């Protein structure tokens, strides 16, 4: 027999061996976790039409979900988008850009920041990029260099 044929045979045999071993280990792991139950979990049939919660209830999971809900209620900022209207070194141009944006879209939140040596004027608290894009189209003639930026934005109540 050729050496390459022998090596190929050994390689295939090892692959089959490891596949069989891993399948057995996975089956044992599944059966172990299926058998684990906490004392709060009771096996009860789920009744259709019953307005009460039925089935398996895990109080630890309920506590975690409640704490996540509390955190979500307290959240005031989220990942979103803003439109950058101006970015440059000239403070007067930044002020003019802010005033023009107020005139064009009156119900908008406009943010001016200064990080040496750059002034930036950004507008809006958009949760979806498509919403920011619609407003950007309205501002295109006044601000031809405006771009949409991913940023942490304020949640509106």
Kinemage of the C-alpha trace (Angstrom):
@kinemage 1
@onewidth
@group {chain A} dominant
@subgroup {mainchain}
@vectorlist {calphas} color= white
{ca unk a 1} P 0.000 0.000 0.000
{ca unk a 2} L 1.009 3.541 -0.666
{ca unk a 3} L 2.075 5.706 2.328
{ca unk a 4} L -0.408 8.463 1.459
{ca unk a 5} L -3.249 5.941 1.394
{ca unk a 6} L -2.248 4.707 4.844
{ca unk a 7} L -2.073 8.270 6.201
{ca unk a 8} L -5.461 9.081 4.667
{ca unk a 9} L -6.969 5.929 6.195
{ca unk a 10} L -5.566 6.773 9.648
{ca unk a 11} L -6.796 10.374 9.325
{ca unk a 12} L -10.326 9.268 8.436
{ca unk a 13} L -10.360 6.689 11.238
{ca unk a 14} L -9.310 9.343 13.775
{ca unk a 15} L -11.993 11.743 12.533
{ca unk a 16} L -14.690 9.080 12.875
{ca unk a 17} L -13.415 8.151 16.356
{ca unk a 18} L -13.488 11.766 17.612
{ca unk a 19} L -16.911 12.342 16.057
{ca unk a 20} L -18.360 9.310 17.856
{ca unk a 21} L -16.760 10.334 21.171
{ca unk a 22} L -18.045 13.921 20.896
{ca unk a 23} L -21.587 12.752 20.060
{ca unk a 24} L -21.656 10.534 23.141
{ca unk a 25} L -20.366 13.363 25.351
{ca unk a 26} L -22.976 15.774 23.975
{ca unk a 27} L -25.769 13.244 24.597
{ca unk a 28} L -24.608 12.701 28.175
{ca unk a 29} L -24.422 16.454 28.816
{ca unk a 30} L -27.944 16.965 27.464
{ca unk a 31} L -29.350 14.171 29.618
{ca unk a 32} L -27.547 15.546 32.702
{ca unk a 33} L -28.970 19.071 32.265
{ca unk a 34} L -32.419 17.696 31.488
{ca unk a 35} L -32.375 15.880 34.807
{ca unk a 36} L -31.350 18.942 36.840
{ca unk a 37} L -34.286 20.767 38.408
{ca unk a 38} L -34.559 23.334 41.134
{ca unk a 39} L -37.082 22.999 43.917
{ca unk a 40} L -39.062 25.933 42.435
{ca unk a 41} L -39.658 24.071 39.199
{ca unk a 42} L -42.684 21.851 39.272
{ca unk a 43} L -43.919 19.757 36.454
{ca unk a 44} L -47.458 20.863 35.796
{ca unk a 45} L -49.399 20.581 32.591
{ca unk a 46} L -50.034 23.810 30.722
{ca unk a 47} L -53.732 24.471 30.573
{ca unk a 48} L -55.009 26.341 27.568
{ca unk a 49} L -57.305 29.270 28.227
{ca unk a 50} L -56.050 29.671 31.804
{ca unk a 51} L -55.246 33.357 32.403
{ca unk a 52} L -52.818 32.489 35.187
{ca unk a 53} L -49.239 31.704 34.349
{ca unk a 54} L -48.762 27.966 34.277
{ca unk a 55} L -45.905 25.691 33.378
{ca unk a 56} L -42.389 25.905 34.725
{ca unk a 57} L -41.648 28.962 36.871
{ca unk a 58} L -38.205 29.847 38.055
{ca unk a 59} L -38.160 32.575 40.691
{ca unk a 60} L -34.472 33.319 40.158
{ca unk a 61} L -35.180 34.086 36.510
{ca unk a 62} L -38.116 36.289 37.497
{ca unk a 63} L -35.867 38.291 39.823
{ca unk a 64} L -33.287 38.782 37.072
{ca unk a 65} L -35.929 39.880 34.583
{ca unk a 66} L -37.364 42.337 37.112
{ca unk a 67} L -33.928 43.852 37.748
{ca unk a 68} L -33.360 44.198 33.991
{ca unk a 69} L -36.723 45.917 33.645
{ca unk a 70} L -35.765 48.357 36.432
{ca unk a 71} L -32.486 49.134 34.707
{ca unk a 72} L -34.309 49.737 31.431
{ca unk a 73} L -36.752 52.132 33.122
{ca unk a 74} L -33.863 54.096 34.601
{ca unk a 75} L -31.939 54.296 31.308
{ca unk a 76} L -31.781 57.796 29.851
{ca unk a 77} L -29.366 57.207 26.971
{ca unk a 78} L -29.125 54.656 24.166
{ca unk a 79} L -27.037 53.964 21.062
{ca unk a 80} L -28.469 55.960 18.193
{ca unk a 81} L -27.681 58.532 15.529
{ca unk a 82} L -27.210 62.285 15.154
{ca unk a 83} L -26.668 64.523 12.159
{ca unk a 84} L -23.387 66.410 12.226
{ca unk a 85} L -24.013 69.803 10.639
{ca unk a 86} L -20.680 71.474 11.223
{ca unk a 87} L -17.201 70.509 12.334
{ca unk a 88} L -14.391 73.043 12.249
{ca unk a 89} L -12.222 75.571 14.054
{ca unk a 90} L -14.413 78.642 13.539
{ca unk a 91} L -16.734 79.371 16.487
{ca unk a 92} L -18.822 81.905 14.539
{ca unk a 93} L -19.557 79.357 11.800
{ca unk a 94} L -20.635 76.877 14.474
{ca unk a 95} L -23.034 79.440 15.973
{ca unk a 96} L -24.434 80.278 12.510
{ca unk a 97} L -24.933 76.580 11.740
{ca unk a 98} L -26.813 76.141 15.008
{ca unk a 99} L -29.070 79.149 14.326
{ca unk a 100} L -29.795 78.000 10.764
{ca unk a 101} L -30.676 74.517 11.976
{ca unk a 102} L -33.119 76.006 14.515
{ca unk a 103} L -34.764 78.000 11.730
{ca unk a 104} L -35.088 74.998 9.422
{ca unk a 105} L -36.303 72.450 11.981
{ca unk a 106} L -37.787 74.083 15.052
{ca unk a 107} L -38.490 70.994 17.172
{ca unk a 108} L -34.958 69.638 17.143
{ca unk a 109} L -32.330 69.181 19.808
{ca unk a 110} L -29.048 70.754 18.736
{ca unk a 111} L -25.792 70.012 20.522
{ca unk a 112} L -22.683 72.168 20.238
{ca unk a 113} L -19.437 70.782 21.601
{ca unk a 114} L -15.879 72.026 21.682
{ca unk a 115} L -12.892 69.715 21.862
{ca unk a 116} L -9.785 71.741 21.261
{ca unk a 117} L -9.461 72.955 18.525
{ca unk a 118} L -12.717 71.716 16.926
{ca unk a 119} L -16.302 72.928 17.295
{ca unk a 120} L -19.007 70.452 16.318
{ca unk a 121} L -22.708 71.065 15.845
{ca unk a 122} L -24.898 67.968 15.890
{ca unk a 123} L -28.637 67.633 15.772
{ca unk a 124} L -31.292 65.151 16.815
{ca unk a 125} L -31.731 62.057 18.923
{ca unk a 126} L -32.544 59.386 16.350
{ca unk a 127} L -32.962 55.748 17.323
{ca unk a 128} L -32.920 54.509 13.727
{ca unk a 129} L -30.657 55.594 10.900
{ca unk a 130} L -33.591 55.827 8.506
{ca unk a 131} L -35.195 58.570 10.650
{ca unk a 132} L -31.946 60.538 10.640
{ca unk a 133} L -31.663 60.084 6.887
{ca unk a 134} L -35.124 61.606 6.289
{ca unk a 135} L -34.169 64.730 8.265
{ca unk a 136} L -30.787 64.867 6.529
{ca unk a 137} L -32.566 65.058 3.166
{ca unk a 138} L -34.460 68.162 4.399
{ca unk a 139} L -31.201 69.801 5.500
{ca unk a 140} L -29.203 68.884 2.395
{ca unk a 141} L -29.503 72.248 0.667
{ca unk a 142} L -28.467 74.296 3.728
{ca unk a 143} L -25.808 71.853 4.959
{ca unk a 144} L -24.254 70.037 1.979
{ca unk a 145} L -21.483 68.511 4.130
{ca unk a 146} L -23.819 67.157 6.835
{ca unk a 147} L -23.370 63.490 7.737
{ca unk a 148} L -25.073 60.937 9.976
{ca unk a 149} L -23.000 59.878 12.978
{ca unk a 150} L -23.471 56.953 15.334
{ca unk a 151} L -23.561 58.254 18.883
{ca unk a 152} L -25.158 57.742 22.284
{ca unk a 153} L -28.389 59.754 22.265
{ca unk a 154} L -30.962 60.813 24.842
{ca unk a 155} L -34.110 58.742 25.322
{ca unk a 156} L -37.271 60.767 25.050
{ca unk a 157} L -39.950 60.041 27.648
